[in-house]
Amino acid sequence: MSSSSINVVVAGGTGHLGKLISKTLLSPVYRPGQINRVVVLSRDDSSSVAQELKALGAEIHTGPVQADTLKGIDVVINAWGFMVPGDIKNALVRAAVDAGVKVYFPSEFGVDPRTLDVEAKIFASKVEQTDYAREVGKGALKVVEIYNGGFLGQIAQYAPAVGIDIPNKTVTSVGQGSATARVTFTSERDIAYSTVRFAILAAQDPSSVADKVCISGTNASWSHLAELLSKEVGTKFEVKELDDAPLRKKIEEGDFIAALRYAYGKGHVDLTTGQTSNELVNPGQELWKWETVEEYVKKTNGLSPA
C-alpha cells in the first residue's frame, strides 16, 4: 500500500450510481496504489451487489453511522438518493466532521438547482444538505459539489417522460426556442470515474479542486437528438416545442421530471457555457474516453431495447 493511498466511504454504495463509484474505487486502476480501504454504507449486506463489492474488497457497513464508523476515513461520497431522509444525511455529515474526514461529496450530481429561474421544491433538500455540510464543517471539511447535467444512461429509461416518443417519431422540448438549446449529458460510468478522480485529488490537495465542479461528457440539443434518432431508425423524427407554463406549475408542486424538462429546455443544463473540470479529472482523455450521445443512441438502437 502506498503511503499516499486514501480511505473512502460511499454512502449508498450499492445504488444506481453508488455501485459504479464503488466498483471504480475497487478497480485495479486505483487500488491499492491510490485507494486503500473502501467502505460501503448499505441497508442490506446480503444483496447481490453488496456481496459482489465485498468480493472485490469492500467493507460493507449496515449499522448506524457514527464517528467511530468513519475513523481513519479521508473522503466520504454521498450517493444516497432523494428517498433517504435529511436527518440521516445530516448525521453522516456530523460523523464525518467528528471523525476528521477531509473531503465530503454531497448527493448533488445532475442539475444545479441554484441555476433555475423557478422554485423547484424537489431540489430544495439538495441545497439544504450542502449548505448544512458547509455550516457544520466550518472550513475543516472540504465540501465539493459535482454537477454533470443529465444522466446519459437515463434518456432511454425516461424517454416518454422527457418528451421522446419513439412510436410516434417525435421529440418534444419545452419552451420557445428550446429545441436548439444545448443540454449536457454525462454517462453514469463517466460520473463515477470523475467522482473517484475528484476524491483522490481533493484528498491529496483540497485547494486543487473547487467547491463546485462541473463535468460535461457530451452535449446535444433536442433537434440534434432527433437527427440522430432519425438516422439510426431510418425514419424522420419530428421536433416540437411546448409552452413552459404548465410545467412551471408542476415544478412548484414537486414534479421531478417536469423540473428536468424545464431545465433542459431553458438552457440551465448547458454546462459548456462555463468552465468544466474535464481536463482536471481526465486530461486529454488519456484516462478514458467520454461517452457521447451519438454512441449512446447507437448502443440503444435508437433508444429502443435490443
Solvent accessible surface area in square Angstrom, and as a share of the most:
residue,aa,sasa,rsa
1,M,157,0.70
2,S,44,0.28
3,S,121,0.78
4,S,64,0.42
5,S,18,0.12
6,I,9,0.05
7,N,25,0.13
8,V,0,0.00
9,V,0,0.00
10,V,0,0.00
11,A,0,0.00
12,G,13,0.12
13,G,0,0.00
14,T,33,0.19
15,G,33,0.32
16,H,102,0.46
17,L,16,0.08
18,G,0,0.00
19,K,66,0.28
20,L,53,0.26
21,I,0,0.00
22,S,0,0.00
23,K,68,0.29
24,T,12,0.07
25,L,0,0.00
26,L,12,0.06
27,S,28,0.18
28,P,128,0.80
29,V,109,0.63
30,Y,17,0.06
31,R,72,0.26
32,P,88,0.55
33,G,40,0.38
34,Q,65,0.29
35,I,0,0.00
36,N,39,0.20
37,R,77,0.28
38,V,0,0.00
39,V,7,0.04
40,V,0,0.00
41,L,6,0.03
42,S,15,0.10
43,R,240,0.88
44,D,68,0.35
45,D,70,0.36
46,S,81,0.52
47,S,36,0.23
48,S,92,0.59
49,V,35,0.20
50,A,0,0.00
51,Q,85,0.38
52,E,78,0.35
53,L,0,0.00
54,K,120,0.51
55,A,90,0.70
56,L,85,0.42
57,G,29,0.28
58,A,6,0.05
59,E,74,0.33
60,I,37,0.19
61,H,52,0.23
62,T,64,0.37
63,G,34,0.33
64,P,108,0.68
65,V,30,0.18
66,Q,115,0.51
67,A,34,0.26
68,D,121,0.63
69,T,28,0.16
70,L,0,0.00
71,K,153,0.65
72,G,47,0.45
73,I,5,0.03
74,D,21,0.11
75,V,0,0.00
76,V,0,0.00
77,I,0,0.00
78,N,1,0.01
79,A,19,0.15
80,W,36,0.12
81,G,44,0.43
82,F,82,0.34
83,M,177,0.79
84,V,34,0.19
85,P,71,0.45
86,G,30,0.29
87,D,98,0.51
88,I,81,0.41
89,K,15,0.07
90,N,32,0.16
91,A,34,0.27
92,L,1,0.01
93,V,2,0.01
94,R,111,0.41
95,A,7,0.05
96,A,0,0.00
97,V,45,0.26
98,D,108,0.56
99,A,28,0.22
100,G,55,0.52
101,V,5,0.03
102,K,95,0.40
103,V,0,0.00
104,Y,2,0.01
105,F,0,0.00
106,P,4,0.03
107,S,18,0.11
108,E,3,0.01
109,F,9,0.04
110,G,8,0.08
111,V,7,0.04
112,D,10,0.05
113,P,17,0.11
114,R,107,0.39
115,T,61,0.35
116,L,20,0.10
117,D,90,0.46
118,V,16,0.09
119,E,120,0.54
120,A,13,0.10
121,K,122,0.52
122,I,46,0.23
123,F,6,0.02
124,A,42,0.32
125,S,49,0.32
126,K,32,0.14
127,V,35,0.20
128,E,109,0.49
129,Q,23,0.10
130,T,0,0.00
131,D,75,0.39
132,Y,53,0.20
133,A,0,0.00
134,R,80,0.29
135,E,124,0.56
136,V,36,0.21
137,G,3,0.02
138,K,175,0.74
139,G,75,0.72
140,A,88,0.68
141,L,9,0.04
142,K,35,0.15
143,V,5,0.03
144,V,0,0.00
145,E,7,0.03
146,I,3,0.02
147,Y,1,0.00
148,N,0,0.00
149,G,1,0.01
150,G,3,0.02
151,F,41,0.17
152,L,0,0.00
153,G,34,0.33
154,Q,46,0.21
155,I,8,0.04
156,A,34,0.26
157,Q,115,0.51
158,Y,78,0.30
159,A,4,0.03
160,P,107,0.67
161,A,45,0.35
162,V,10,0.06
163,G,10,0.10
164,I,1,0.01
165,D,45,0.24
166,I,34,0.17
167,P,114,0.72
168,N,106,0.54
169,K,53,0.23
170,T,19,0.11
171,V,0,0.00
172,T,19,0.11
173,S,2,0.01
174,V,1,0.01
175,G,3,0.03
176,Q,185,0.82
177,G,43,0.42
178,S,1,0.01
179,A,8,0.06
180,T,99,0.58
181,A,21,0.16
182,R,121,0.44
183,V,1,0.00
184,T,0,0.00
185,F,5,0.02
186,T,0,0.00
187,S,6,0.04
188,E,14,0.06
189,R,93,0.34
190,D,0,0.00
191,I,0,0.00
192,A,1,0.01
193,Y,63,0.24
194,S,0,0.00
195,T,0,0.00
196,V,0,0.00
197,R,36,0.13
198,F,0,0.00
199,A,0,0.00
200,I,3,0.02
201,L,33,0.16
202,A,0,0.00
203,A,7,0.06
204,Q,101,0.45
205,D,66,0.34
206,P,61,0.39
207,S,100,0.65
208,S,45,0.29
209,V,2,0.01
210,A,60,0.47
211,D,71,0.37
212,K,93,0.39
213,V,4,0.03
214,C,24,0.15
215,I,0,0.00
216,S,11,0.07
217,G,10,0.10
218,T,12,0.07
219,N,47,0.24
220,A,6,0.05
221,S,15,0.10
222,W,9,0.03
223,S,28,0.18
224,H,59,0.26
225,L,3,0.01
226,A,2,0.02
227,E,110,0.49
228,L,26,0.13
229,L,0,0.00
230,S,23,0.15
231,K,166,0.70
232,E,59,0.26
233,V,55,0.31
234,G,69,0.66
235,T,65,0.38
236,K,166,0.70
237,F,5,0.02
238,E,94,0.42
239,V,56,0.32
240,K,91,0.38
241,E,79,0.35
242,L,86,0.43
243,D,98,0.51
244,D,23,0.12
245,A,55,0.42
246,P,77,0.48
247,L,17,0.08
248,R,84,0.31
249,K,130,0.55
250,K,98,0.41
251,I,0,0.00
252,E,86,0.39
253,E,120,0.54
254,G,26,0.25
255,D,54,0.28
256,F,71,0.30
257,I,40,0.20
258,A,5,0.04
259,A,0,0.00
260,L,23,0.11
261,R,33,0.12
262,Y,1,0.00
263,A,1,0.00
264,Y,12,0.04
265,G,7,0.07
266,K,80,0.34
267,G,30,0.29
268,H,41,0.18
269,V,1,0.01
270,D,20,0.11
271,L,28,0.14
272,T,49,0.28
273,T,113,0.66
274,G,48,0.46
275,Q,174,0.78
276,T,39,0.23
277,S,19,0.12
278,N,25,0.13
279,E,113,0.51
280,L,66,0.33
281,V,0,0.00
282,N,1,0.00
283,P,54,0.34
284,G,51,0.49
285,Q,71,0.31
286,E,143,0.64
287,L,92,0.46
288,W,24,0.08
289,K,138,0.59
290,W,21,0.08
291,E,25,0.11
292,T,45,0.26
293,V,1,0.00
294,E,73,0.33
295,E,94,0.42
296,Y,10,0.04
297,V,2,0.01
298,K,132,0.56
299,K,133,0.56
300,T,23,0.13
301,N,67,0.34
302,G,0,0.00
303,L,11,0.06
304,S,36,0.23
305,P,128,0.80
306,A,129,1.00
